[in-house]
Amino acid sequence: MGWSSWNHFGQNVNADVIKEAADAMASNGMREAGYVYINLDDGWAVGRDVTNATLIADPKLFPMGIKAVADYVHSKGLKFGLYTARGSRTCLGRPGSDSHEELDAATFAEWGVDYLKEDSCGGKTHGTVWQQYSRMRDALNITGRPIYYSVTQAVPWTDGYNAMHCYGNSVFTIKPWIAAGKDPRTLANSYLIEYCNNEDYFGYTGGVPKAGGFLSQLDSQALLTYDNLTGPGAFNDMDMLQVCNGGQTQAEYRAQFSIWAILSSPLILGNDLTKMDAACKDIILNREVIEISQDPKVVRGKLMYQWPDSTWPNLTGGALGVAPAQTLQLGLEPCNSTAPEQRFRYNSSDGSLVAEESGMCLTYFGYTESNTGLAACEGWVAPGVGGQLWRWANRSLFNVGNGEKCLDVFNCDAKSEIAVQTCTCGSTDCFAASSPQACNEENLHWSLDDSGVISTAIGGGALCLAARPMPHSAMNITMQLWMKPLDDGSVAVVAFNRGTMAMPMTIPWWMLSLATAQTCDVRDLWQQHNLGTFQHQVIIVVEPHDARALKVSNCYDSFSHEVLHT
């Protein structure tokens, strides 16, 4: 945990900037919350001594040298970090460490450096990327000084996700190393995982139409690394945080901090520590969320559910099994028995309802009523959530995976763009909060004729179910649920709403690997408030572009009252 000069100050850095950051961290509660590193990024070196090749700090920016700055940081009870690059030039064109690894490592140790970031930029290089970083790792170890080593390993990588890329075919990934039998945990304490630098905007799913930003940063984690490469002393690094730099909303910054915490990425801030308002401090000083990041179990959180998986790699897993990706949405159209998009086939023996034109199955993806569409027929069922199997009874279609849910015309409004949903049969879930329950439950009644056309009872049977193409939208992942087992036996949860509308989220205990737990305590970590004790599951609402961070603990079987641990 700490701070870096780059995101906010860039090349406009000097000794005073670093000292003022150290003063702020030591006096505003950050040090007590666990922040410890003050890192000087690119822009400090100006050349090498002509007699011994030692790096020289820019005398205009650092008139007393780097050691004096490091000593000042140490005097505040903090640690000092410094920047270099594996090539002969840094990203700003200043001298890098290529072919000078032992000399530079010894110099850094003499200056009192506690953290070294070694970048991938320009100039001459000798050897492979792995060999270059190995030389610096070995040189740092020779010094005998404990120095945290962070690498930003840009390597050639072609994967078909061109919209994610920012630097040609260069990507910050460890996958080529893993494929070659090289373990990055033996190389460095953290390794950068990203297609683009973490810019200060919310971003877009899959980098479309613009690469970079928070969402692209998050999506890249599934494509460029592996969860099991996070452990004691080794971390997948999602880059420096942009929290409090002004380009995003409070909700978006809260979501970013939550995701960094649940994924155990280093919490390295990049804002101006001398100008933080109360809203900023509410995020970065929340000790309960910080504890999730710094938990001694040191594991990376896992994605347990996301919806819909329409165009992005399907990462749903865990206790759910893999949900099929939504390929088509549902709507209502004037009935036409010759329209191929309106022809369905119900198989009473297995419960599938198949759209004949596409061969896709009616699927309730769970968690919110509108999560209903068509997906490849895989017989997928998630007990208590949803699935692809349906029971036709009393003119209604009941979802087998979640037996309390029925196919519904929401709010009895057959003209709505989101008319076809799945809701709790006969309940107010099927109606907007401001609307009375009406239409005598005709919204739940359907008819299937011999031609395969399914009509709704609303409007006298004149409107029929139809398969429609998915809308062309970059925002095609709306809700994600992440979980992380903690050292004390409890479970941390982050529910992240990437969409533009508030969304309900049902979190069943078995999804958190608490399959036998009947009753659990739930605490909201951002509100620092106990939500209560819940049986089987908890239901929350997540505001748009926001995240809820929860801790689920003290789970016990309601019959035996035996406390259960993960």
C-alpha positions as CSV (number, residue, x, y, z in Angstrom):
1,M,0.0,0.0,0.0
2,G,1.3,3.4,-0.9
3,W,1.4,6.2,-3.4
4,S,3.1,7.0,-6.7
5,S,3.8,10.3,-8.3
6,W,3.0,9.3,-11.9
7,N,-0.8,9.4,-12.3
8,H,-1.3,13.0,-11.0
9,F,2.1,14.6,-11.4
10,G,3.6,12.8,-14.4
11,Q,7.0,14.3,-15.3
12,N,6.3,17.4,-13.2
13,V,7.9,16.0,-10.1
14,N,10.6,17.3,-7.8
15,A,11.9,16.8,-4.2
16,D,9.2,19.1,-2.8
17,V,6.4,17.0,-4.4
18,I,7.7,13.9,-2.8
19,K,8.3,15.5,0.6
20,E,4.8,17.0,0.6
21,A,3.3,13.7,-0.2
22,A,5.2,12.1,2.7
23,D,4.0,14.9,5.0
24,A,0.4,14.3,4.0
25,M,0.6,10.5,4.3
26,A,2.1,10.8,7.8
27,S,-0.5,13.3,9.0
28,N,-3.9,12.5,7.4
29,G,-4.4,9.0,8.7
30,M,-3.0,7.1,5.7
31,R,0.0,5.8,7.5
32,E,-2.1,4.4,10.4
33,A,-4.5,2.9,7.8
34,G,-1.6,0.9,6.3
35,Y,-0.2,3.0,3.5
36,V,3.6,2.9,3.7
37,Y,5.3,3.6,0.3
38,I,6.1,7.0,-1.2
39,N,7.1,6.2,-4.8
40,L,9.0,8.5,-7.1
41,D,8.2,7.5,-10.7
42,D,9.8,8.5,-14.0
43,G,11.5,11.9,-14.4
44,W,14.2,12.0,-11.7
45,A,17.3,10.8,-13.5
46,V,19.3,13.1,-15.8
47,G,22.3,11.0,-16.8
48,R,25.2,8.9,-15.6
49,D,28.5,10.0,-14.0
50,V,31.2,9.9,-16.7
51,T,33.8,8.4,-14.3
52,N,31.8,5.5,-12.7
53,A,28.5,5.4,-14.6
54,T,26.4,6.0,-11.4
55,L,22.9,7.4,-12.1
56,I,22.6,11.1,-11.5
57,A,19.4,12.8,-10.2
58,D,18.4,15.9,-12.0
59,P,20.1,18.7,-9.9
60,K,17.4,21.2,-10.7
61,L,14.6,18.9,-9.4
62,F,16.5,17.1,-6.7
63,P,19.3,19.5,-5.6
64,M,20.2,17.4,-2.5
65,G,20.0,14.1,-4.4
66,I,17.8,11.1,-4.0
67,K,19.2,9.9,-0.7
68,A,18.2,13.1,1.0
69,V,14.6,12.6,-0.3
70,A,14.6,9.0,0.9
71,D,15.9,10.0,4.3
72,Y,13.1,12.5,4.6
73,V,10.5,9.9,3.7
74,H,12.0,7.5,6.3
75,S,11.9,10.2,8.9
76,K,8.1,10.2,8.6
77,G,7.9,6.5,9.4
78,L,7.4,5.6,5.7
79,K,9.3,3.8,3.0
80,F,10.7,5.2,-0.3
81,G,10.2,3.8,-3.8
82,L,12.0,4.6,-7.0
83,Y,11.6,4.1,-10.7
84,T,13.9,2.7,-13.5
85,A,13.4,0.8,-16.8
86,R,14.9,-2.4,-18.2
87,G,16.0,-0.6,-21.4
88,S,18.7,2.0,-21.7
89,R,15.9,4.7,-21.7
90,T,12.8,5.3,-19.6
91,C,9.4,6.2,-20.9
92,L,10.4,9.9,-20.6
93,G,13.7,9.3,-22.4
94,R,15.8,9.4,-19.2
95,P,18.6,6.8,-18.5
96,G,17.4,3.3,-17.8
97,S,19.2,0.3,-16.2
98,D,20.1,-1.9,-19.2
99,S,23.6,-3.4,-18.7
100,H,23.9,-1.5,-15.4
101,E,21.8,-3.7,-13.1
102,E,24.4,-4.5,-10.4
103,L,25.6,-0.9,-10.3
104,D,22.1,0.5,-10.1
105,A,20.9,-2.0,-7.5
106,A,23.9,-1.1,-5.3
107,T,23.2,2.6,-5.8
108,F,19.5,2.2,-4.9
109,A,20.4,0.2,-1.8
110,E,22.9,2.9,-0.7
111,W,20.3,5.6,-1.2
112,G,17.8,3.7,1.0
113,V,15.3,2.6,-1.7
114,D,12.7,0.2,-0.3
115,Y,10.6,-0.3,-3.5
116,L,11.8,-0.5,-7.1
117,K,9.5,-0.3,-10.1
118,E,11.2,-1.4,-13.3
119,D,9.3,-0.4,-16.5
120,S,9.3,-1.5,-20.1
121,C,10.0,1.5,-22.4
122,G,12.8,2.3,-24.9
123,G,16.4,2.4,-25.8
124,K,18.8,-0.6,-26.1
125,T,18.2,-3.9,-24.4
126,H,20.3,-7.0,-24.0
127,G,18.7,-10.4,-23.7
128,T,15.0,-11.4,-23.4
129,V,12.6,-9.5,-21.2
130,W,12.8,-12.4,-18.6
131,Q,16.6,-12.2,-18.6
132,Q,16.6,-8.5,-18.2
133,Y,14.3,-8.6,-15.1
134,S,16.2,-11.6,-13.8
135,R,19.5,-9.6,-13.8
136,M,17.9,-6.8,-11.7
137,R,16.3,-9.3,-9.4
138,D,19.6,-11.0,-8.7
139,A,21.3,-7.6,-8.4
140,L,18.8,-6.5,-5.8
141,N,19.2,-9.7,-3.8
142,I,23.0,-9.2,-3.8
143,T,22.7,-5.9,-2.0
144,G,21.1,-7.6,1.1
145,R,18.6,-4.8,1.4
146,P,14.9,-5.8,1.4
147,I,13.6,-4.0,-1.7
148,Y,10.1,-4.7,-3.1
149,Y,10.5,-5.4,-6.8
150,S,7.7,-4.5,-9.2
151,V,8.0,-5.2,-13.0
152,T,5.9,-3.9,-15.9
153,Q,6.7,-6.5,-18.5
154,A,5.6,-5.4,-21.9
155,V,5.8,-8.4,-24.2
156,P,4.5,-9.3,-27.7
157,W,1.0,-10.8,-27.4
158,T,-1.6,-11.5,-30.1
159,D,-5.0,-12.7,-28.8
160,G,-7.7,-11.4,-31.1
161,Y,-8.9,-8.7,-28.7
162,N,-7.6,-5.9,-30.8
163,A,-10.0,-3.3,-29.3
164,M,-8.3,-3.8,-25.9
165,H,-4.8,-3.0,-27.2
166,C,-3.1,0.4,-26.8
167,Y,0.5,-0.3,-27.7
168,G,0.5,-2.3,-30.9
169,N,1.0,-6.0,-30.1
170,S,2.8,-5.2,-26.8
171,V,0.8,-6.2,-23.7
172,F,1.6,-6.5,-20.0
173,T,1.0,-10.2,-19.4
174,I,2.7,-13.1,-17.8
175,K,1.1,-15.8,-20.0
176,P,4.0,-16.3,-22.4
177,W,6.3,-16.9,-19.4
178,I,3.9,-19.5,-18.0
179,A,3.7,-21.2,-21.4
180,A,7.5,-21.4,-21.4
181,G,7.6,-22.9,-17.9
182,K,8.7,-19.7,-16.2
183,D,7.0,-18.7,-12.9
184,P,6.8,-14.9,-12.4
185,R,6.5,-15.4,-8.6
186,T,10.2,-16.3,-8.7
187,L,11.0,-13.1,-10.6
188,A,9.3,-10.2,-8.8
189,N,6.9,-9.3,-6.0
190,S,4.3,-7.9,-8.5
191,Y,3.8,-8.0,-12.2
192,L,1.7,-5.6,-14.2
193,I,-1.4,-7.0,-15.9
194,E,-3.1,-4.8,-18.4
195,Y,-3.5,-4.0,-22.1
196,C,-3.4,-0.2,-21.4
197,N,-2.4,2.0,-18.5
198,N,-5.2,2.6,-16.0
199,E,-6.6,5.9,-17.3
200,D,-9.0,8.0,-15.3
201,Y,-12.3,7.1,-16.9
202,F,-14.9,4.4,-16.3
203,G,-14.2,2.6,-19.6
204,Y,-16.0,0.1,-21.7
205,T,-16.5,-3.6,-21.8
206,G,-13.9,-5.2,-24.0
207,G,-12.4,-1.9,-24.8
208,V,-15.1,-1.0,-27.3
209,P,-15.3,1.7,-28.5
210,K,-12.3,3.0,-26.5
211,A,-9.5,1.1,-24.9
212,G,-8.2,1.7,-21.4
213,G,-10.1,2.9,-18.3
214,F,-11.4,1.0,-15.3
215,L,-13.6,-1.6,-17.0
216,S,-11.0,-2.5,-19.6
217,Q,-8.5,-2.8,-16.8
218,L,-10.8,-5.2,-15.0
219,D,-11.6,-7.2,-18.1
220,S,-8.0,-7.7,-18.9
221,Q,-7.4,-9.6,-15.7
222,A,-9.3,-12.6,-17.1
223,L,-7.3,-12.6,-20.3
224,L,-3.8,-11.9,-19.3
225,T,-3.1,-13.7,-16.1
226,Y,-4.2,-16.5,-13.7
227,D,-5.8,-16.1,-10.2
228,N,-3.3,-18.6,-8.6
229,L,-0.4,-16.4,-9.3
230,T,-1.4,-14.2,-6.3
231,G,0.1,-15.4,-3.0
232,P,2.3,-14.3,-0.2
233,G,4.9,-11.9,-1.6
234,A,3.6,-12.2,-5.2
235,F,0.7,-10.2,-6.7
236,N,-1.0,-9.6,-10.0
237,D,-0.8,-5.7,-10.3
238,M,-3.7,-3.9,-11.8
239,D,-1.7,-0.7,-12.0
240,M,-1.9,2.5,-9.9
241,L,-5.3,3.6,-8.7
242,Q,-7.0,6.6,-10.2
243,V,-9.2,7.2,-7.1
244,C,-9.7,10.9,-6.3
245,N,-8.1,12.3,-9.5
246,G,-11.4,13.8,-10.6
247,G,-12.2,11.9,-13.9
248,Q,-14.8,9.6,-12.4
249,T,-17.7,9.8,-9.9
250,Q,-17.6,8.9,-6.2
251,A,-19.5,5.6,-7.0
252,E,-17.0,4.7,-9.8
253,Y,-14.0,5.4,-7.5
254,R,-15.7,3.3,-4.8
255,A,-16.1,0.5,-7.3
256,Q,-12.5,0.7,-8.4
257,F,-11.2,0.6,-4.9
258,S,-13.5,-2.4,-4.1
259,I,-12.3,-4.4,-7.1
260,W,-8.6,-3.7,-6.4
261,A,-9.2,-4.9,-2.8
262,I,-11.1,-8.1,-3.7
263,L,-8.5,-9.0,-6.3
264,S,-5.6,-8.3,-3.9
265,S,-3.9,-5.9,-6.3
266,P,-1.4,-3.5,-4.7
267,L,-3.2,-0.4,-3.4
268,I,-0.9,2.3,-4.9
269,L,-2.7,5.6,-5.0
270,G,-1.9,8.2,-7.7
271,N,-3.7,11.4,-6.6
272,D,-2.6,14.6,-5.0
273,L,-2.4,13.6,-1.3
274,T,-2.2,17.3,-0.2
275,K,-5.7,18.0,-1.7
276,M,-8.1,15.4,-0.6
277,D,-11.7,16.1,0.4
278,A,-13.8,14.1,2.8
279,A,-15.4,12.1,0.0
280,C,-11.9,11.0,-1.1
281,K,-10.9,10.0,2.4
282,D,-14.1,8.1,2.9
283,I,-12.8,5.7,0.2
284,I,-9.1,5.5,0.7
285,L,-9.3,5.4,4.5
286,N,-12.0,2.7,4.9
287,R,-10.2,0.2,7.0
288,E,-12.8,-2.5,6.6
289,V,-12.3,-2.6,2.8
290,I,-8.5,-2.2,3.3
291,E,-8.6,-5.3,5.5
292,I,-10.1,-7.3,2.6
293,S,-7.1,-6.2,0.5
294,Q,-4.5,-7.0,3.1
295,D,-6.0,-10.2,4.5
296,P,-3.3,-12.6,5.6
297,K,-4.7,-15.4,3.6
298,V,-3.4,-13.6,0.5
299,V,-5.6,-15.0,-2.3
300,R,-7.2,-13.4,-5.2
301,G,-11.0,-13.0,-5.3
302,K,-12.8,-15.1,-7.9
303,L,-15.6,-14.1,-10.3
304,M,-18.6,-16.2,-9.3
305,Y,-21.3,-14.7,-11.5
306,Q,-21.6,-12.2,-14.3
307,W,-24.6,-11.3,-16.5
308,P,-25.1,-11.2,-19.4
309,D,-22.1,-13.0,-21.0
310,S,-23.2,-11.9,-24.4
311,T,-20.0,-11.0,-26.3
312,W,-17.3,-11.3,-23.6
313,P,-15.5,-14.5,-22.6
314,N,-17.9,-16.4,-20.3
315,L,-16.2,-16.4,-16.9
316,T,-19.2,-17.5,-14.8
317,G,-18.1,-20.4,-12.6
318,G,-17.8,-21.7,-9.1
319,A,-20.8,-23.4,-7.5
320,L,-23.0,-22.2,-10.4
321,G,-21.3,-24.1,-13.1
322,V,-20.9,-22.3,-16.4
323,A,-23.9,-20.3,-17.5
324,P,-24.4,-20.2,-21.3
325,A,-23.9,-16.8,-23.0
326,Q,-27.0,-14.9,-23.9
327,T,-27.3,-14.7,-27.7
328,L,-30.8,-13.3,-28.3
329,Q,-33.3,-11.3,-26.3
330,L,-37.1,-11.7,-26.1
331,G,-39.9,-9.4,-27.1
332,L,-43.6,-9.3,-28.1
333,E,-44.8,-8.8,-31.6
334,P,-48.2,-9.1,-33.4
335,C,-48.8,-12.8,-33.8
336,N,-47.7,-14.3,-37.2
337,S,-47.6,-18.0,-37.5
338,T,-45.3,-17.8,-40.6
339,A,-42.7,-15.5,-38.8
340,P,-39.7,-17.8,-38.1
341,E,-38.6,-15.7,-35.0
342,Q,-42.0,-16.5,-33.4
343,R,-41.8,-20.3,-33.6
344,F,-40.9,-22.2,-30.5
345,R,-40.8,-25.9,-29.5
346,Y,-41.5,-27.0,-25.9
347,N,-40.1,-30.4,-24.9
348,S,-42.1,-31.7,-21.9
349,S,-39.7,-34.5,-21.3
350,D,-36.7,-32.4,-20.5
351,G,-38.4,-29.0,-19.9
352,S,-36.5,-27.1,-22.7
353,L,-38.2,-24.4,-24.7
354,V,-36.4,-23.9,-28.0
355,A,-36.5,-21.1,-30.6
356,E,-36.7,-23.1,-33.8
357,E,-35.0,-20.5,-36.1
358,S,-31.9,-20.2,-33.9
359,G,-32.0,-23.4,-32.0
360,M,-31.4,-21.5,-28.8
361,C,-33.2,-22.2,-25.5
362,L,-35.2,-19.9,-23.3
363,T,-33.0,-19.1,-20.3
364,Y,-33.5,-17.3,-17.0
365,F,-30.0,-16.2,-15.9
366,G,-31.2,-15.2,-12.4
367,Y,-30.7,-12.3,-10.0
368,T,-33.0,-9.8,-11.6
369,E,-36.3,-10.1,-13.5
370,S,-35.0,-8.8,-16.8
371,N,-32.2,-11.4,-17.0
372,T,-34.3,-13.5,-19.4
373,G,-33.3,-14.3,-22.9
374,L,-32.1,-17.1,-25.3
375,A,-28.8,-19.0,-25.1
376,A,-27.2,-22.2,-26.4
377,C,-29.1,-25.2,-25.1
378,E,-26.9,-26.8,-22.5
379,G,-29.5,-28.0,-19.9
380,W,-28.0,-25.4,-17.5
381,V,-29.7,-25.2,-14.1
382,A,-28.5,-23.2,-11.1
383,P,-30.7,-24.2,-8.1
384,G,-32.2,-21.2,-6.4
385,V,-31.0,-18.9,-9.3
386,G,-32.3,-19.9,-12.7
387,G,-31.6,-22.1,-15.7
388,Q,-32.9,-23.4,-19.0
389,L,-35.6,-25.9,-17.9
390,W,-39.2,-24.9,-17.6
391,R,-42.5,-26.6,-16.4
392,W,-45.7,-25.7,-18.2
393,A,-48.7,-25.7,-15.8
394,N,-51.8,-23.7,-15.3
395,R,-51.0,-21.7,-18.5
396,S,-47.8,-20.5,-16.9
397,L,-44.1,-21.3,-17.5
398,F,-42.3,-22.0,-14.2
399,N,-38.5,-22.0,-14.1
400,V,-37.2,-25.3,-12.8
401,G,-34.0,-23.9,-11.4
402,N,-35.9,-21.3,-9.5
403,G,-39.4,-22.7,-9.0
404,E,-40.9,-19.5,-7.6
405,K,-40.3,-17.7,-10.9
406,C,-42.6,-17.5,-13.9
407,L,-42.3,-16.1,-17.4
408,D,-44.0,-12.7,-17.2
409,V,-45.1,-9.6,-19.2
410,F,-43.6,-7.0,-16.8
411,N,-46.1,-4.5,-15.5
412,C,-48.7,-5.9,-17.9
413,D,-47.1,-3.6,-20.5
414,A,-46.8,-5.6,-23.7
415,K,-45.3,-2.6,-25.6
416,S,-42.3,-2.2,-23.3
417,E,-38.9,-2.9,-24.6
418,I,-38.3,-5.1,-21.6
419,A,-41.8,-6.7,-21.6
420,V,-40.7,-10.3,-21.3
421,Q,-39.1,-11.1,-17.9
422,T,-39.1,-13.7,-15.2
423,C,-40.6,-12.8,-11.8
424,T,-41.9,-14.4,-8.7
425,C,-45.3,-15.7,-9.7
426,G,-48.2,-13.6,-8.6
427,S,-46.1,-11.2,-6.6
428,T,-45.4,-7.5,-6.8
429,D,-42.0,-8.4,-8.4
430,C,-43.9,-8.5,-11.6
431,F,-44.9,-4.9,-11.4
432,A,-43.1,-1.6,-11.1
433,A,-43.1,-0.2,-7.6
434,S,-45.6,2.6,-8.5
435,S,-48.0,0.4,-10.3
436,P,-50.8,-1.6,-8.7
437,Q,-51.1,-5.4,-9.4
438,A,-53.5,-5.6,-12.3
439,C,-54.6,-7.5,-15.4
440,N,-55.8,-10.4,-13.3
441,E,-52.4,-12.2,-13.7
442,E,-52.9,-12.4,-17.4
443,N,-49.2,-11.3,-17.5
444,L,-48.3,-14.8,-16.3
445,H,-50.5,-16.7,-18.8
446,W,-49.3,-18.0,-22.1
447,S,-50.7,-20.2,-24.9
448,L,-48.7,-22.4,-27.3
449,D,-50.5,-23.4,-30.5
450,D,-49.8,-26.2,-32.9
451,S,-47.5,-24.0,-35.1
452,G,-45.2,-23.3,-32.2
453,V,-46.4,-19.7,-31.6
454,I,-46.6,-18.6,-28.0
455,S,-49.1,-15.8,-27.3
456,T,-49.6,-13.8,-24.1
457,A,-53.1,-13.5,-22.6
458,I,-52.7,-9.8,-22.4
459,G,-54.5,-8.1,-25.3
460,G,-56.6,-11.1,-26.1
461,G,-53.8,-13.2,-27.5
462,A,-52.8,-10.8,-30.3
463,L,-49.2,-10.5,-29.2
464,C,-46.7,-13.4,-29.4
465,L,-43.2,-14.2,-28.1
466,A,-40.4,-13.4,-30.5
467,A,-36.6,-13.8,-30.5
468,R,-34.8,-10.6,-31.2
469,P,-31.1,-9.8,-31.8
470,M,-29.1,-8.5,-28.9
471,P,-28.7,-4.7,-29.0
472,H,-25.4,-3.4,-30.2
473,S,-23.9,-2.0,-27.0
474,A,-20.5,-1.9,-25.6
475,M,-21.9,-2.2,-22.1
476,N,-22.8,-5.8,-22.4
477,I,-21.8,-6.9,-18.9
478,T,-24.1,-5.4,-16.3
479,M,-23.6,-7.3,-13.0
480,Q,-20.6,-9.1,-11.5
481,L,-20.2,-10.9,-8.2
482,W,-16.8,-11.5,-6.8
483,M,-15.9,-13.5,-3.6
484,K,-12.7,-14.0,-1.6
485,P,-12.3,-16.4,1.3
486,L,-10.6,-14.7,4.3
487,D,-8.2,-15.9,6.9
488,D,-10.7,-15.8,9.8
489,G,-13.2,-18.2,7.9
490,S,-15.5,-15.4,6.7
491,V,-16.0,-14.4,3.1
492,A,-15.6,-11.0,1.4
493,V,-18.1,-10.2,-1.4
494,V,-18.1,-7.4,-4.0
495,A,-21.2,-6.9,-6.1
496,F,-20.4,-4.6,-9.0
497,N,-23.0,-2.9,-11.2
498,R,-21.4,-1.9,-14.5
499,G,-24.7,-0.8,-15.9
500,T,-26.7,2.5,-15.9
501,M,-29.6,1.4,-13.7
502,A,-29.9,0.2,-10.1
503,M,-29.9,-3.6,-10.0
504,P,-31.0,-6.1,-7.4
505,M,-28.6,-8.9,-6.6
506,T,-29.4,-12.2,-4.8
507,I,-26.4,-13.8,-3.2
508,P,-27.1,-17.4,-2.1
509,W,-24.6,-18.8,0.5
510,W,-23.7,-21.8,-1.6
511,M,-22.3,-19.4,-4.3
512,L,-19.8,-18.3,-1.6
513,S,-18.7,-21.9,-1.0
514,L,-20.9,-22.0,2.1
515,A,-23.2,-24.7,0.7
516,T,-24.2,-26.1,4.1
517,A,-24.6,-22.8,5.9
518,Q,-28.1,-21.9,6.8
519,T,-27.7,-18.6,8.6
520,C,-25.0,-15.9,8.3
521,D,-24.3,-12.4,9.5
522,V,-23.8,-9.8,6.8
523,R,-21.9,-6.5,7.2
524,D,-21.8,-3.7,4.7
525,L,-18.1,-2.6,4.6
526,W,-18.6,0.7,2.9
527,Q,-21.4,1.8,5.2
528,Q,-19.6,0.0,8.2
529,H,-23.0,-1.2,9.2
530,N,-24.4,-4.7,10.1
531,L,-27.2,-5.5,7.7
532,G,-28.4,-8.4,9.9
533,T,-28.6,-12.1,10.0
534,F,-29.9,-13.9,7.0
535,Q,-31.0,-17.5,6.1
536,H,-29.7,-19.0,2.9
537,Q,-29.1,-15.8,1.0
538,V,-29.0,-12.0,1.1
539,I,-30.6,-9.7,-1.4
540,I,-29.1,-6.2,-2.0
541,V,-29.5,-3.4,-4.5
542,V,-26.4,-2.0,-6.2
543,E,-26.6,1.5,-7.7
544,P,-25.2,2.1,-11.2
545,H,-21.4,2.2,-11.7
546,D,-21.1,1.4,-8.0
547,A,-20.1,-1.6,-5.9
548,R,-21.3,-3.0,-2.6
549,A,-18.6,-4.6,-0.4
550,L,-19.9,-7.1,2.1
551,K,-18.5,-9.5,4.7
552,V,-20.4,-12.7,5.3
553,S,-19.4,-14.4,8.6
554,N,-20.5,-16.4,11.7
555,C,-22.4,-18.9,9.5
556,Y,-24.1,-21.7,11.4
557,D,-26.5,-24.5,10.7
558,S,-29.9,-23.3,11.9
559,F,-30.7,-26.8,13.3
560,S,-27.4,-27.6,15.1
561,H,-26.2,-23.9,15.6
562,E,-22.7,-25.2,14.8
563,V,-20.5,-22.4,13.4
564,L,-19.3,-23.3,9.9
565,H,-16.1,-22.1,8.2
566,T,-14.9,-22.1,4.7
